[in-house]
Amino acid sequence: MKKPSYQLASFSLFVESIVSVFRSVSAASAYTIYNKYTDW
């Protein structure tokens, strides 16, 4: 029996969204820290 490919596609989409959210959060925190230390 072949595994449904839509399951794999939805899983990869889910992982991609998680990664993008994590990346945006880390970028925002790095930006905040950078501003905190450079805005003297």
C-alpha positions in Angstrom: 0.0 0.0 0.0 1.3 3.4 -0.9 1.4 6.1 1.8 -0.7 9.1 1.0 1.5 12.0 -0.2 -0.8 14.7 1.1 0.1 13.6 4.7 3.8 14.1 3.9 3.0 17.5 2.3 1.0 18.7 5.2 3.7 17.6 7.6 6.4 19.4 5.7 4.3 22.5 5.5 3.8 22.3 9.3 7.5 21.9 9.9 8.2 24.9 7.6 5.7 27.1 9.4 7.3 26.2 12.8 10.8 27.0 11.4 9.7 30.3 10.0 8.0 31.3 13.3 11.1 30.3 15.2 13.3 32.3 12.8 11.1 35.4 13.1 11.1 35.2 16.9 14.8 34.8 17.1 15.3 37.6 14.7 13.0 39.9 16.7 14.8 39.1 19.9 18.2 39.6 18.4 17.0 43.0 17.0 15.7 44.0 20.4 19.0 43.1 22.1 21.0 44.9 19.4 18.9 48.0 19.9 19.2 47.8 23.6 23.0 47.7 23.5 23.5 50.2 20.7 21.0 52.8 21.8 23.0 54.4 24.6 
